[in-house]
Amino acid sequence: MRVLLTGATGLFGPYLARALTGAGHEVSLTGLSAAAGETHRCDLTDPAATAQLFATTRPELVLHAAALTNVDLCERDPELADRVNRGTTATLAMLCEQGDRRLVFISTDSVFDEIGRAHV
């Protein structure tokens, strides 16, 4: 299966990447730093760039583990938090729906209200 893993260099992504590769899947990775395997540089907050990533990798399954997880930064810059965490997820969901792909979304235990204050 062709899998696109976002957040491949984050806290959880490397474990997923190893497990998927070990299971024989064709895995394309996105992340902010170097990772084992094929890492694609893509600004996931840019819908056109994300659509191009889908055209290049042709995923059948998208595992979405990318997020802005720094709670202090999310509280200081709620627009950035919204763009990264909600906007990116909405774009990935739309692209998956258009291509009849599966999307698995992995979230944190932090929940934010409409103005970006953390609630735990």
N, CA, C and O atoms as CSV, one atom per row, in Angstrom:
chain,resi,resn,atom,element,x,y,z
A,1,MET,N,N,0.849,-1.174,0.000
A,1,MET,CA,C,0.000,0.000,0.000
A,1,MET,C,C,0.897,1.241,0.000
A,1,MET,O,O,1.922,1.272,0.681
A,2,ARG,N,N,0.508,2.250,-0.760
A,2,ARG,CA,C,1.225,3.532,-0.775
A,2,ARG,C,C,0.676,4.411,0.355
A,2,ARG,O,O,-0.508,4.747,0.384
A,3,VAL,N,N,1.561,4.770,1.276
A,3,VAL,CA,C,1.176,5.524,2.464
A,3,VAL,C,C,1.928,6.848,2.488
A,3,VAL,O,O,3.137,6.891,2.257
A,4,LEU,N,N,1.211,7.915,2.766
A,4,LEU,CA,C,1.813,9.223,3.012
A,4,LEU,C,C,1.731,9.479,4.505
A,4,LEU,O,O,0.643,9.489,5.083
A,5,LEU,N,N,2.888,9.687,5.131
A,5,LEU,CA,C,2.947,9.957,6.561
A,5,LEU,C,C,3.390,11.386,6.777
A,5,LEU,O,O,4.523,11.743,6.451
A,6,THR,N,N,2.497,12.218,7.329
A,6,THR,CA,C,2.869,13.588,7.681
A,6,THR,C,C,3.428,13.574,9.095
A,6,THR,O,O,3.062,12.726,9.907
A,7,GLY,N,N,4.316,14.518,9.384
A,7,GLY,CA,C,4.897,14.567,10.720
A,7,GLY,C,C,5.854,13.418,10.990
A,7,GLY,O,O,5.990,12.968,12.127
A,8,ALA,N,N,6.513,12.946,9.943
A,8,ALA,CA,C,7.367,11.761,10.057
A,8,ALA,C,C,8.566,11.972,10.956
A,8,ALA,O,O,9.163,10.998,11.414
A,9,THR,N,N,8.939,13.215,11.226
A,9,THR,CA,C,10.104,13.474,12.067
A,9,THR,C,C,9.701,14.014,13.438
A,9,THR,O,O,10.552,14.475,14.198
A,10,GLY,N,N,8.424,13.959,13.752
A,10,GLY,CA,C,7.947,14.446,15.045
A,10,GLY,C,C,8.111,13.415,16.143
A,10,GLY,O,O,8.960,12.528,16.049
A,11,LEU,N,N,7.312,13.528,17.171
A,11,LEU,CA,C,7.423,12.646,18.325
A,11,LEU,C,C,6.953,11.224,18.028
A,11,LEU,O,O,7.550,10.265,18.516
A,12,PHE,N,N,5.925,11.079,17.259
A,12,PHE,CA,C,5.301,9.775,17.002
A,12,PHE,C,C,5.638,9.238,15.611
A,12,PHE,O,O,5.655,8.026,15.398
A,13,GLY,N,N,5.903,10.137,14.670
A,13,GLY,CA,C,6.110,9.761,13.278
A,13,GLY,C,C,7.189,8.730,13.012
A,13,GLY,O,O,6.960,7.803,12.235
A,14,PRO,N,N,8.367,8.856,13.630
A,14,PRO,CA,C,9.421,7.872,13.348
A,14,PRO,C,C,9.011,6.433,13.673
A,14,PRO,O,O,9.406,5.501,12.974
A,15,TYR,N,N,8.224,6.256,14.726
A,15,TYR,CA,C,7.758,4.924,15.089
A,15,TYR,C,C,6.810,4.378,14.027
A,15,TYR,O,O,6.888,3.211,13.643
A,16,LEU,N,N,5.915,5.243,13.561
A,16,LEU,CA,C,5.003,4.836,12.494
A,16,LEU,C,C,5.761,4.502,11.216
A,16,LEU,O,O,5.470,3.503,10.558
A,17,ALA,N,N,6.727,5.334,10.868
A,17,ALA,CA,C,7.502,5.113,9.644
A,17,ALA,C,C,8.198,3.762,9.679
A,17,ALA,O,O,8.157,3.021,8.697
A,18,ARG,N,N,8.833,3.432,10.792
A,18,ARG,CA,C,9.520,2.141,10.904
A,18,ARG,C,C,8.545,0.980,10.802
A,18,ARG,O,O,8.815,-0.006,10.117
A,19,ALA,N,N,7.420,1.097,11.480
A,19,ALA,CA,C,6.436,0.012,11.460
A,19,ALA,C,C,5.865,-0.189,10.055
A,19,ALA,O,O,5.717,-1.323,9.600
A,20,LEU,N,N,5.551,0.895,9.381
A,20,LEU,CA,C,4.990,0.795,8.029
A,20,LEU,C,C,5.996,0.226,7.042
A,20,LEU,O,O,5.664,-0.638,6.230
A,21,THR,N,N,7.221,0.714,7.117
A,21,THR,CA,C,8.262,0.215,6.226
A,21,THR,C,C,8.532,-1.258,6.511
A,21,THR,O,O,8.683,-2.055,5.585
A,22,GLY,N,N,8.593,-1.619,7.784
A,22,GLY,CA,C,8.814,-3.008,8.172
A,22,GLY,C,C,7.710,-3.939,7.710
A,22,GLY,O,O,7.942,-5.125,7.479
A,23,ALA,N,N,6.508,-3.399,7.576
A,23,ALA,CA,C,5.372,-4.197,7.109
A,23,ALA,C,C,5.309,-4.267,5.583
A,23,ALA,O,O,4.407,-4.889,5.022
A,24,GLY,N,N,6.271,-3.628,4.917
A,24,GLY,CA,C,6.346,-3.728,3.465
A,24,GLY,C,C,5.577,-2.681,2.686
A,24,GLY,O,O,5.424,-2.812,1.472
A,25,HIS,N,N,5.091,-1.646,3.352
A,25,HIS,CA,C,4.360,-0.596,2.657
A,25,HIS,C,C,5.327,0.370,1.973
A,25,HIS,O,O,6.458,0.554,2.421
A,26,GLU,N,N,4.871,0.974,0.896
A,26,GLU,CA,C,5.623,2.034,0.220
A,26,GLU,C,C,5.278,3.327,0.939
A,26,GLU,O,O,4.154,3.817,0.822
A,27,VAL,N,N,6.225,3.886,1.679
A,27,VAL,CA,C,5.948,5.011,2.557
A,27,VAL,C,C,6.646,6.267,2.059
A,27,VAL,O,O,7.857,6.268,1.836
A,28,SER,N,N,5.875,7.335,1.887
A,28,SER,CA,C,6.405,8.667,1.601
A,28,SER,C,C,6.259,9.484,2.870
A,28,SER,O,O,5.214,9.460,3.521
A,29,LEU,N,N,7.314,10.208,3.216
A,29,LEU,CA,C,7.361,10.932,4.480
A,29,LEU,C,C,7.379,12.434,4.259
A,29,LEU,O,O,7.978,12.918,3.299
A,30,THR,N,N,6.727,13.166,5.139
A,30,THR,CA,C,6.904,14.610,5.217
A,30,THR,C,C,7.321,14.928,6.633
A,30,THR,O,O,6.839,14.310,7.583
A,31,GLY,N,N,8.206,15.882,6.778
A,31,GLY,CA,C,8.664,16.261,8.102
A,31,GLY,C,C,9.531,17.493,8.014
A,31,GLY,O,O,9.932,17.911,6.928
A,32,LEU,N,N,9.818,18.067,9.156
A,32,LEU,CA,C,10.591,19.303,9.199
A,32,LEU,C,C,12.085,19.071,9.275
A,32,LEU,O,O,12.856,20.002,9.041
A,33,SER,N,N,12.518,17.870,9.592
A,33,SER,CA,C,13.950,17.595,9.671
A,33,SER,C,C,14.248,16.297,8.929
A,33,SER,O,O,13.334,15.623,8.453
A,34,ALA,N,N,15.509,15.955,8.834
A,34,ALA,CA,C,15.924,14.763,8.092
A,34,ALA,C,C,15.302,13.515,8.714
A,34,ALA,O,O,15.182,13.391,9.933
A,35,ALA,N,N,14.914,12.606,7.841
A,35,ALA,CA,C,14.334,11.340,8.298
A,35,ALA,C,C,14.816,10.230,7.388
A,35,ALA,O,O,15.198,10.462,6.242
A,36,ALA,N,N,14.791,9.035,7.915
A,36,ALA,CA,C,15.134,7.884,7.084
A,36,ALA,C,C,14.040,7.708,6.037
A,36,ALA,O,O,12.864,7.924,6.328
A,37,GLY,N,N,14.413,7.323,4.843
A,37,GLY,CA,C,13.439,7.125,3.790
A,37,GLY,C,C,13.284,8.365,2.941
A,37,GLY,O,O,14.052,9.320,3.056
A,38,GLU,N,N,12.304,8.334,2.108
A,38,GLU,CA,C,12.055,9.441,1.180
A,38,GLU,C,C,11.260,10.523,1.897
A,38,GLU,O,O,10.080,10.340,2.200
A,39,THR,N,N,11.904,11.636,2.162
A,39,THR,CA,C,11.236,12.747,2.841
A,39,THR,C,C,10.917,13.837,1.834
A,39,THR,O,O,11.798,14.312,1.116
A,40,HIS,N,N,9.664,14.226,1.788
A,40,HIS,CA,C,9.212,15.277,0.881
A,40,HIS,C,C,9.085,16.568,1.657
A,40,HIS,O,O,8.476,16.604,2.726
A,41,ARG,N,N,9.662,17.630,1.119
A,41,ARG,CA,C,9.490,18.949,1.704
A,41,ARG,C,C,8.185,19.512,1.166
A,41,ARG,O,O,7.999,19.605,-0.048
A,42,CYS,N,N,7.299,19.882,2.047
A,42,CYS,CA,C,6.011,20.424,1.622
A,42,CYS,C,C,5.461,21.295,2.736
A,42,CYS,O,O,5.438,20.894,3.900
A,43,ASP,N,N,5.020,22.488,2.372
A,43,ASP,CA,C,4.316,23.348,3.316
A,43,ASP,C,C,2.871,22.875,3.341
A,43,ASP,O,O,2.075,23.258,2.484
A,44,LEU,N,N,2.533,22.056,4.308
A,44,LEU,CA,C,1.194,21.474,4.370
A,44,LEU,C,C,0.109,22.512,4.615
A,44,LEU,O,O,-1.074,22.206,4.463
A,45,THR,N,N,0.484,23.741,4.993
A,45,THR,CA,C,-0.515,24.796,5.149
A,45,THR,C,C,-0.867,25.424,3.801
A,45,THR,O,O,-1.776,26.250,3.720
A,46,ASP,N,N,-0.159,25.040,2.755
A,46,ASP,CA,C,-0.410,25.536,1.397
A,46,ASP,C,C,-1.183,24.463,0.632
A,46,ASP,O,O,-0.607,23.443,0.253
A,47,PRO,N,N,-2.492,24.680,0.396
A,47,PRO,CA,C,-3.292,23.661,-0.277
A,47,PRO,C,C,-2.758,23.252,-1.649
A,47,PRO,O,O,-2.832,22.075,-2.002
A,48,ALA,N,N,-2.223,24.189,-2.432
A,48,ALA,CA,C,-1.691,23.848,-3.758
A,48,ALA,C,C,-0.456,22.955,-3.634
A,48,ALA,O,O,-0.304,21.991,-4.384
A,49,ALA,N,N,0.420,23.279,-2.687
A,49,ALA,CA,C,1.612,22.457,-2.478
A,49,ALA,C,C,1.226,21.070,-1.977
A,49,ALA,O,O,1.844,20.077,-2.362
A,50,THR,N,N,0.224,20.995,-1.134
A,50,THR,CA,C,-0.232,19.708,-0.622
A,50,THR,C,C,-0.864,18.879,-1.735
A,50,THR,O,O,-0.660,17.666,-1.794
A,51,ALA,N,N,-1.624,19.517,-2.612
A,51,ALA,CA,C,-2.203,18.810,-3.760
A,51,ALA,C,C,-1.098,18.264,-4.662
A,51,ALA,O,O,-1.211,17.155,-5.185
A,52,GLN,N,N,-0.032,19.040,-4.843
A,52,GLN,CA,C,1.102,18.577,-5.642
A,52,GLN,C,C,1.783,17.387,-4.969
A,52,GLN,O,O,2.207,16.452,-5.649
A,53,LEU,N,N,1.890,17.414,-3.651
A,53,LEU,CA,C,2.450,16.289,-2.915
A,53,LEU,C,C,1.626,15.028,-3.167
A,53,LEU,O,O,2.188,13.951,-3.365
A,54,PHE,N,N,0.318,15.153,-3.162
A,54,PHE,CA,C,-0.558,14.016,-3.434
A,54,PHE,C,C,-0.354,13.508,-4.861
A,54,PHE,O,O,-0.335,12.300,-5.093
A,55,ALA,N,N,-0.202,14.424,-5.811
A,55,ALA,CA,C,0.016,14.030,-7.201
A,55,ALA,C,C,1.340,13.276,-7.344
A,55,ALA,O,O,1.438,12.327,-8.122
A,56,THR,N,N,2.344,13.699,-6.599
A,56,THR,CA,C,3.659,13.068,-6.665
A,56,THR,C,C,3.685,11.706,-5.976
A,56,THR,O,O,4.241,10.750,-6.516
A,57,THR,N,N,3.095,11.613,-4.802
A,57,THR,CA,C,3.196,10.387,-4.000
A,57,THR,C,C,2.051,9.400,-4.242
A,57,THR,O,O,2.198,8.209,-3.969
A,58,ARG,N,N,0.924,9.878,-4.747
A,58,ARG,CA,C,-0.249,9.048,-5.045
A,58,ARG,C,C,-0.636,8.112,-3.889
A,58,ARG,O,O,-0.739,6.901,-4.082
A,59,PRO,N,N,-0.847,8.668,-2.701
A,59,PRO,CA,C,-1.112,7.798,-1.551
A,59,PRO,C,C,-2.481,7.124,-1.639
A,59,PRO,O,O,-3.440,7.673,-2.182
A,60,GLU,N,N,-2.534,5.930,-1.091
A,60,GLU,CA,C,-3.812,5.244,-0.899
A,60,GLU,C,C,-4.321,5.476,0.526
A,60,GLU,O,O,-5.520,5.418,0.801
A,61,LEU,N,N,-3.367,5.740,1.418
A,61,LEU,CA,C,-3.655,5.989,2.823
A,61,LEU,C,C,-2.795,7.162,3.279
A,61,LEU,O,O,-1.607,7.230,2.962
A,62,VAL,N,N,-3.400,8.085,4.025
A,62,VAL,CA,C,-2.663,9.208,4.606
A,62,VAL,C,C,-2.754,9.076,6.116
A,62,VAL,O,O,-3.844,9.048,6.687
A,63,LEU,N,N,-1.586,8.994,6.758
A,63,LEU,CA,C,-1.513,9.017,8.215
A,63,LEU,C,C,-1.038,10.410,8.598
A,63,LEU,O,O,0.109,10.777,8.342
A,64,HIS,N,N,-1.918,11.174,9.206
A,64,HIS,CA,C,-1.650,12.586,9.497
A,64,HIS,C,C,-1.222,12.750,10.952
A,64,HIS,O,O,-2.050,12.776,11.863
A,65,ALA,N,N,0.109,12.860,11.149
A,65,ALA,CA,C,0.663,13.030,12.491
A,65,ALA,C,C,1.352,14.381,12.655
A,65,ALA,O,O,1.966,14.638,13.691
A,66,ALA,N,N,1.258,15.248,11.645
A,66,ALA,CA,C,1.897,16.566,11.723
A,66,ALA,C,C,0.995,17.524,12.500
A,66,ALA,O,O,-0.222,17.547,12.318
A,67,ALA,N,N,1.622,18.307,13.363
A,67,ALA,CA,C,0.858,19.286,14.143
A,67,ALA,C,C,1.811,20.257,14.810
A,67,ALA,O,O,3.004,19.998,14.968
A,68,LEU,N,N,1.242,21.369,15.189
A,68,LEU,CA,C,1.960,22.315,16.039
A,68,LEU,C,C,1.602,21.918,17.468
A,68,LEU,O,O,0.481,22.152,17.917
A,69,THR,N,N,2.548,21.320,18.178
A,69,THR,CA,C,2.260,20.750,19.486
A,69,THR,C,C,2.756,21.590,20.657
A,69,THR,O,O,2.493,21.260,21.813
A,70,ASN,N,N,3.463,22.659,20.368
A,70,ASN,CA,C,3.971,23.529,21.423
A,70,ASN,C,C,2.807,24.372,21.948
A,70,ASN,O,O,2.384,25.333,21.304
A,71,VAL,N,N,2.300,24.007,23.110
A,71,VAL,CA,C,1.103,24.666,23.664
A,71,VAL,C,C,1.335,26.156,23.873
A,71,VAL,O,O,0.451,26.961,23.583
A,72,ASP,N,N,2.507,26.536,24.370
A,72,ASP,CA,C,2.789,27.961,24.586
A,72,ASP,C,C,2.750,28.737,23.276
A,72,ASP,O,O,2.187,29.831,23.219
A,73,LEU,N,N,3.345,28.177,22.221
A,73,LEU,CA,C,3.320,28.834,20.916
A,73,LEU,C,C,1.896,28.917,20.373
A,73,LEU,O,O,1.507,29.936,19.801
A,74,CYS,N,N,1.132,27.867,20.546
A,74,CYS,CA,C,-0.269,27.888,20.094
A,74,CYS,C,C,-1.056,28.986,20.786
A,74,CYS,O,O,-1.892,29.643,20.165
A,75,GLU,N,N,-0.790,29.189,22.076
A,75,GLU,CA,C,-1.492,30.237,22.813
A,75,GLU,C,C,-1.020,31.625,22.391
A,75,GLU,O,O,-1.819,32.560,22.346
A,76,ARG,N,N,0.283,31.772,22.077
A,76,ARG,CA,C,0.807,33.070,21.640
A,76,ARG,C,C,0.373,33.415,20.228
A,76,ARG,O,O,0.172,34.588,19.914
A,77,ASP,N,N,0.225,32.413,19.373
A,77,ASP,CA,C,-0.095,32.646,17.967
A,77,ASP,C,C,-1.233,31.726,17.527
A,77,ASP,O,O,-1.011,30.748,16.814
A,78,PRO,N,N,-2.458,32.052,17.960
A,78,PRO,CA,C,-3.586,31.171,17.651
A,78,PRO,C,C,-3.872,31.057,16.153
A,78,PRO,O,O,-4.389,30.034,15.703
A,79,GLU,N,N,-3.543,32.097,15.371
A,79,GLU,CA,C,-3.760,32.008,13.925
A,79,GLU,C,C,-2.845,30.947,13.313
A,79,GLU,O,O,-3.270,30.173,12.455
A,80,LEU,N,N,-1.599,30.916,13.756
A,80,LEU,CA,C,-0.665,29.887,13.285
A,80,LEU,C,C,-1.149,28.504,13.706
A,80,LEU,O,O,-1.149,27.572,12.902
A,81,ALA,N,N,-1.559,28.372,14.954
A,81,ALA,CA,C,-2.058,27.089,15.450
A,81,ALA,C,C,-3.250,26.622,14.625
A,81,ALA,O,O,-3.347,25.444,14.284
A,82,ASP,N,N,-4.151,27.538,14.305
A,82,ASP,CA,C,-5.325,27.198,13.501
A,82,ASP,C,C,-4.919,26.783,12.089
A,82,ASP,O,O,-5.432,25.799,11.555
A,83,ARG,N,N,-4.004,27.527,11.491
A,83,ARG,CA,C,-3.557,27.233,10.125
A,83,ARG,C,C,-2.872,25.862,10.057
A,83,ARG,O,O,-3.131,25.076,9.145
A,84,VAL,N,N,-2.005,25.587,11.021
A,84,VAL,CA,C,-1.264,24.324,11.011
A,84,VAL,C,C,-2.150,23.156,11.420
A,84,VAL,O,O,-2.178,22.132,10.737
A,85,ASN,N,N,-2.861,23.295,12.508
A,85,ASN,CA,C,-3.585,22.149,13.067
A,85,ASN,C,C,-4.951,21.906,12.442
A,85,ASN,O,O,-5.308,20.759,12.173
A,86,ARG,N,N,-5.711,22.948,12.209
A,86,ARG,CA,C,-7.037,22.757,11.624
A,86,ARG,C,C,-7.000,22.851,10.110
A,86,ARG,O,O,-7.554,22.001,9.413
A,87,GLY,N,N,-6.340,23.893,9.600
A,87,GLY,CA,C,-6.326,24.111,8.156
A,87,GLY,C,C,-5.668,22.977,7.385
A,87,GLY,O,O,-6.192,22.521,6.368
A,88,THR,N,N,-4.522,22.526,7.870
A,88,THR,CA,C,-3.833,21.414,7.220
A,88,THR,C,C,-4.694,20.160,7.224
A,88,THR,O,O,-4.785,19.460,6.215
A,89,THR,N,N,-5.316,19.882,8.341
A,89,THR,CA,C,-6.158,18.694,8.447
A,89,THR,C,C,-7.344,18.789,7.489
A,89,THR,O,O,-7.715,17.799,6.858
A,90,ALA,N,N,-7.932,19.967,7.381
A,90,ALA,CA,C,-9.062,20.147,6.455
A,90,ALA,C,C,-8.621,19.923,5.012
A,90,ALA,O,O,-9.340,19.289,4.240
A,91,THR,N,N,-7.453,20.431,4.640
A,91,THR,CA,C,-6.945,20.234,3.279
A,91,THR,C,C,-6.696,18.760,3.006
A,91,THR,O,O,-7.083,18.246,1.956
A,92,LEU,N,N,-6.054,18.078,3.944
A,92,LEU,CA,C,-5.785,16.644,3.760
A,92,LEU,C,C,-7.091,15.856,3.643
A,92,LEU,O,O,-7.200,14.953,2.814
A,93,ALA,N,N,-8.072,16.194,4.466
A,93,ALA,CA,C,-9.367,15.494,4.402
A,93,ALA,C,C,-10.039,15.710,3.048
A,93,ALA,O,O,-10.598,14.774,2.477
A,94,MET,N,N,-9.988,16.936,2.535
A,94,MET,CA,C,-10.587,17.234,1.237
A,94,MET,C,C,-9.887,16.447,0.127
A,94,MET,O,O,-10.546,15.856,-0.729
A,95,LEU,N,N,-8.556,16.441,0.142
A,95,LEU,CA,C,-7.813,15.727,-0.894
A,95,LEU,C,C,-8.036,14.222,-0.807
A,95,LEU,O,O,-8.096,13.540,-1.830
A,96,CYS,N,N,-8.158,13.711,0.394
A,96,CYS,CA,C,-8.441,12.285,0.544
A,96,CYS,C,C,-9.827,11.952,0.016
A,96,CYS,O,O,-10.013,10.946,-0.668
A,97,GLU,N,N,-10.787,12.788,0.331
A,97,GLU,CA,C,-12.156,12.557,-0.146
A,97,GLU,C,C,-12.224,12.613,-1.668
A,97,GLU,O,O,-12.900,11.792,-2.289
A,98,GLN,N,N,-11.535,13.567,-2.267
A,98,GLN,CA,C,-11.539,13.701,-3.728
A,98,GLN,C,C,-10.923,12.485,-4.417
A,98,GLN,O,O,-11.350,12.111,-5.510
A,99,GLY,N,N,-9.937,11.877,-3.797
A,99,GLY,CA,C,-9.243,10.753,-4.411
A,99,GLY,C,C,-9.656,9.407,-3.862
A,99,GLY,O,O,-9.003,8.403,-4.147
A,100,ASP,N,N,-10.730,9.356,-3.074
A,100,ASP,CA,C,-11.207,8.124,-2.469
A,100,ASP,C,C,-10.092,7.418,-1.697
A,100,ASP,O,O,-9.881,6.214,-1.838
A,101,ARG,N,N,-9.388,8.198,-0.883
A,101,ARG,CA,C,-8.302,7.679,-0.054
A,101,ARG,C,C,-8.753,7.644,1.404
A,101,ARG,O,O,-9.698,8.331,1.790
A,102,ARG,N,N,-8.083,6.855,2.186
A,102,ARG,CA,C,-8.334,6.802,3.626
A,102,ARG,C,C,-7.438,7.815,4.329
A,102,ARG,O,O,-6.295,8.030,3.926
A,103,LEU,N,N,-7.967,8.434,5.383
A,103,LEU,CA,C,-7.213,9.365,6.204
A,103,LEU,C,C,-7.311,8.910,7.654
A,103,LEU,O,O,-8.403,8.686,8.176
A,104,VAL,N,N,-6.156,8.777,8.294
A,104,VAL,CA,C,-6.109,8.505,9.728
A,104,VAL,C,C,-5.472,9.724,10.371
A,104,VAL,O,O,-4.346,10.095,10.040
A,105,PHE,N,N,-6.196,10.342,11.291
A,105,PHE,CA,C,-5.766,11.567,11.949
A,105,PHE,C,C,-5.316,11.241,13.366
A,105,PHE,O,O,-6.045,10.606,14.128
A,106,ILE,N,N,-4.120,11.676,13.711
A,106,ILE,CA,C,-3.572,11.448,15.042
A,106,ILE,C,C,-3.471,12.803,15.729
A,106,ILE,O,O,-2.860,13.728,15.195
A,107,SER,N,N,-4.068,12.923,16.912
A,107,SER,CA,C,-4.116,14.196,17.602
A,107,SER,C,C,-3.409,14.102,18.946
A,107,SER,O,O,-2.978,13.029,19.368
A,108,THR,N,N,-3.300,15.249,19.606
A,108,THR,CA,C,-2.696,15.301,20.939
A,108,THR,C,C,-3.792,15.280,21.988
A,108,THR,O,O,-4.980,15.230,21.669
A,109,ASP,N,N,-3.375,15.319,23.234
A,109,ASP,CA,C,-4.342,15.365,24.322
A,109,ASP,C,C,-4.723,16.797,24.695
A,109,ASP,O,O,-5.510,17.011,25.617
A,110,SER,N,N,-4.163,17.785,23.974
A,110,SER,CA,C,-4.501,19.187,24.224
A,110,SER,C,C,-5.670,19.602,23.343
A,110,SER,O,O,-5.723,19.249,22.165
A,111,VAL,N,N,-6.592,20.340,23.909
A,111,VAL,CA,C,-7.754,20.835,23.169
A,111,VAL,C,C,-7.760,22.351,23.303
A,111,VAL,O,O,-7.528,22.888,24.386
A,112,PHE,N,N,-8.029,23.043,22.189
A,112,PHE,CA,C,-8.003,24.495,22.181
A,112,PHE,C,C,-9.393,25.043,21.899
A,112,PHE,O,O,-10.149,24.481,21.107
A,113,ASP,N,N,-9.717,26.148,22.561
A,113,ASP,CA,C,-10.985,26.801,22.260
A,113,ASP,C,C,-10.827,27.670,21.013
A,113,ASP,O,O,-9.773,27.665,20.377
A,114,GLU,N,N,-11.873,28.411,20.668
A,114,GLU,CA,C,-11.881,29.171,19.415
A,114,GLU,C,C,-10.871,30.313,19.365
A,114,GLU,O,O,-10.597,30.828,18.281
A,115,ILE,N,N,-10.315,30.720,20.486
A,115,ILE,CA,C,-9.288,31.767,20.438
A,115,ILE,C,C,-7.908,31.238,20.797
A,115,ILE,O,O,-6.990,32.019,21.045
A,116,GLY,N,N,-7.756,29.922,20.826
A,116,GLY,CA,C,-6.450,29.335,20.945
A,116,GLY,C,C,-5.939,29.113,22.368
A,116,GLY,O,O,-4.755,28.839,22.559
A,117,ARG,N,N,-6.807,29.227,23.359
A,117,ARG,CA,C,-6.358,28.931,24.731
A,117,ARG,C,C,-6.429,27.431,24.954
A,117,ARG,O,O,-7.400,26.775,24.576
A,118,ALA,N,N,-5.400,26.909,25.567
A,118,ALA,CA,C,-5.346,25.461,25.830
A,118,ALA,C,C,-6.290,25.082,26.959
A,118,ALA,O,O,-6.414,25.795,27.955
A,119,HIS,N,N,-6.940,23.966,26.787
A,119,HIS,CA,C,-7.764,23.354,27.832
A,119,HIS,C,C,-7.277,21.912,27.971
A,119,HIS,O,O,-7.239,21.163,26.995
A,120,VAL,N,N,-6.915,21.539,29.167
A,120,VAL,CA,C,-6.425,20.166,29.372
A,120,VAL,C,C,-7.265,19.441,30.395
A,120,VAL,O,O,-7.003,18.277,30.696
